[in-house]
Every structure is written in structure tokens, then in C-alpha cells.
Amino acid sequence: MLDIKNIKADEHPQVSVGELIDTLHKDGPVDSEVIQALTYYKLFHSEVFKSFESKILSVLGLFLKIRNQRTYILFY
């Protein structure tokens, strides 16, 4: 069960967010509690969340679309 109080009081949110990202990477976004927990980490630990945000988006398969893209492959 998701416990918002524990998320808010988490003294090591970097570790917890990292574990949530590992779960997403391993299982995919099949558990809504993982997504909800990430939402609460963003709300209560926004500075920590910012450092993981691009990784979370990548793991979820959500990518930024660039309007003035010159090539189809951005990472080469």
C-alpha cells in the first residue's frame, strides 16, 4: 500500500526514486503505485526528482520531440 507520509518523510529520496526507476525499467509501467509514488516524490522532493526526471521519461519511453530536428537520429 502506498504511504504518502513515508514518502514525505523520506530522508533518502535519491535511493527511493532510484529503486522506483529500477522497478519501471525491469517491469514497465504496470503498477500504478509506482507511478503514484513518483508523483508524490515530485511533489515532496522536487529538487531530487528533477535530477532523475530525464531518466524517468526515458524509462517510460516518453521522449521530447524537437520541432527543428535536422536528422531522424538525435543520439548519433
Sequence and secondary structure as in RCSB ss.txt:
>XXXX:A:sequence
MLDIKNIKADEHPQVSVGELIDTLHKDGPVDSEVIQALTYYKLFHSEVFKSFESKILSVLGLFLKIRNQRTYILF
Y
>XXXX:A:secstr
   HHHHHH S HHHHHHHHHHHHHHH TT HHHHHHHHHHHHH HHHHHHHHHHHHHHHT     TT SSS S 
 
